[in-house]
Amino acid sequence: MTPAITSTDTSRNSLLIAAVGGLVSGILTPLLPTLIDQIAGGSGQLRISLIAVPFALLVFILVRRFSANPWWAALVAAIITMVAFVCAVNAAIFIDGQAAGAARVMRYLLAGLTGGLVGTAVMALGIGFLPAGPRNAAAWWPMLITGALAGTLLALDNALGLDQTSFLYPVWQASVAVRLVMALRS
């Protein structure tokens, strides 16, 4: 094999691995609230952040593997991901409350769009400031757009009444994981 073919195959394999990891973490994420509700104590924000642990673990692995960051920076990226999840949930709740007079589907579309954008923006800002994080803002745009658009799947989840399963989390986390790898490689 030539180096160009090997490089492309490695890149495709890396993106496929990130997507599969995102799908797995996205399947686990909606299952956690039931388990976390069994834990006594803790604030609501802490409980929300614990729901993000599967995706934060994936971000830790991706940052560690696909960037020149030290191990502690990958840990910081995982914590940033948990904070971003809390910000995304709070932004979605805020927008849903502000659009109280609108149709239910419109509220969920706006809430999901806002939550997805806020979550990925917090991740991009935090990871971008890590020692080996991409400093070029253009490298993060695809992740921001993908996160915002995939966030609109919240409307589909709510329309179908999905509690223990979700379309939002597997698709959102897989697509953002792929875009994160692409940003880390730029």
C-alpha positions in Angstrom: 0.0 0.0 0.0 1.1 3.5 -0.7 1.4 6.0 2.2 -1.5 8.0 0.8 -3.9 5.0 0.8 -2.7 3.9 4.3 -3.3 7.4 5.6 -6.8 7.6 4.1 -7.7 4.2 5.5 -6.4 5.1 9.0 -8.4 8.3 8.8 -11.6 6.5 7.8 -11.0 3.9 10.5 -10.4 6.6 13.1 -13.6 8.4 12.2 -15.5 5.1 12.1 -14.2 4.2 15.6 -15.2 7.7 16.9 -18.7 7.2 15.4 -19.2 3.8 16.9 -18.0 5.1 20.3 -20.5 8.0 20.0 -23.3 5.5 19.2 -22.4 3.4 22.2 -22.2 6.4 24.5 -25.4 7.7 23.0 -27.2 4.5 23.8 -25.9 4.5 27.4 -26.7 8.2 28.1 -30.5 8.0 28.3 -30.3 4.9 30.5 -28.3 6.7 33.2 -31.0 9.0 34.7 -32.8 6.0 36.2 -29.6 4.8 37.8 -28.6 8.3 39.0 -32.0 8.9 40.6 -31.0 6.1 43.0 -28.1 8.1 44.3 -29.1 10.1 47.4 -28.0 13.7 47.7 -26.2 15.9 45.3 -27.5 18.9 43.4 -29.5 18.8 40.2 -26.5 20.1 38.2 -24.3 17.3 39.5 -26.9 14.7 38.6 -27.1 16.2 35.1 -23.3 16.2 34.7 -23.2 12.5 35.7 -25.5 11.7 32.8 -22.7 12.9 30.5 -20.1 10.4 31.8 -20.2 8.0 28.8 -19.6 10.8 26.3 -17.0 12.4 28.6 -15.2 9.1 28.7 -15.3 9.0 24.9 -14.0 12.6 24.7 -11.2 11.6 27.0 -10.2 8.7 24.8 -10.4 10.8 21.6 -8.4 13.8 22.9 -5.8 11.4 24.3 -5.5 9.5 21.0 -5.9 12.1 18.4 -4.1 15.1 19.8 -0.7 15.8 21.3 -2.2 16.8 24.6 -0.9 15.2 27.9 -3.1 12.8 29.8 -4.2 15.6 32.2 -5.5 17.7 29.3 -7.6 14.8 28.2 -9.1 14.6 31.7 -9.8 18.3 31.6 -11.5 17.8 28.2 -13.7 15.1 29.8 -14.7 17.5 32.6 -15.3 20.3 30.1 -17.6 17.9 28.3 -19.6 17.3 31.5 -19.9 21.0 32.0 -21.0 21.5 28.4 -23.7 18.9 28.9 -25.1 20.8 31.9 -24.9 24.1 29.9 -26.7 22.5 27.0 -29.5 21.1 29.2 -30.0 24.4 31.0 -30.0 26.3 27.7 -32.6 23.9 26.2 -34.8 24.3 29.3 -34.5 28.1 29.2 -35.4 28.3 25.5 -38.3 25.9 26.0 -39.6 28.2 28.8 -39.1 31.3 26.7 -41.1 29.8 23.8 -44.0 28.8 26.0 -46.7 30.2 23.7 -45.3 28.4 20.6 -46.4 25.0 19.3 -44.9 22.1 21.2 -42.8 20.8 18.2 -41.5 24.3 17.6 -40.4 24.7 21.2 -38.6 21.4 21.1 -36.9 22.2 17.8 -35.7 25.6 19.2 -34.6 24.0 22.5 -32.7 21.2 20.8 -31.0 23.6 18.4 -30.0 25.9 21.2 -28.9 23.1 23.5 -26.8 21.4 20.8 -25.2 24.7 19.8 -24.4 25.7 23.4 -23.1 22.2 24.3 -20.7 22.0 21.3 -19.6 25.7 21.7 -18.6 25.1 25.4 -16.7 21.9 24.3 -15.0 23.7 21.4 -14.0 26.7 23.6 -12.7 24.5 26.4 -10.9 21.9 24.3 -9.5 24.7 22.0 -7.7 26.2 25.0 -5.9 23.0 25.9 -2.1 22.9 25.3 -2.4 21.1 21.9 -6.0 22.1 21.1 -6.7 23.6 17.6 -6.5 27.4 17.8 -8.0 27.9 14.4 -11.7 28.8 14.8 -12.5 27.4 11.4 -11.6 23.9 12.6 -14.4 24.0 15.1 -17.2 25.3 12.8 -18.2 21.9 11.5 -18.6 20.5 15.0 -20.7 23.5 16.1 -23.0 23.2 13.1 -23.3 19.5 13.4 -24.0 19.7 17.2 -26.7 22.4 16.7 -28.5 20.6 13.9 -28.3 17.2 15.6 -29.8 18.8 18.7 -33.0 19.3 16.8 -33.6 15.5 17.2 -34.8 16.5 20.7 -38.1 17.3 19.0 -38.3 13.8 17.5 -37.5 12.2 20.9 -40.2 14.2 22.6 -42.7 13.7 19.9 -42.2 9.9 20.2 -42.1 10.0 24.0 -38.8 8.3 24.2 -37.5 8.1 27.8 -35.3 5.0 27.9 -34.2 5.2 24.3 -33.3 8.1 22.2 -32.6 9.2 18.6 -30.9 12.4 19.9 -28.0 11.0 21.9 -26.7 8.3 19.6 -26.8 10.5 16.5 -25.6 13.7 18.3 -22.8 12.0 20.1 -21.6 10.0 17.1 -21.6 13.1 14.8 -19.9 15.3 17.4 -17.3 12.7 18.2 -16.4 12.4 14.4 -16.3 16.2 14.1 -14.1 16.4 17.3 -11.6 14.0 15.8 -11.6 16.0 12.6 -11.0 19.3 14.6 -8.2 17.7 16.6 -6.5 16.6 13.4 -6.6 20.0 11.8 
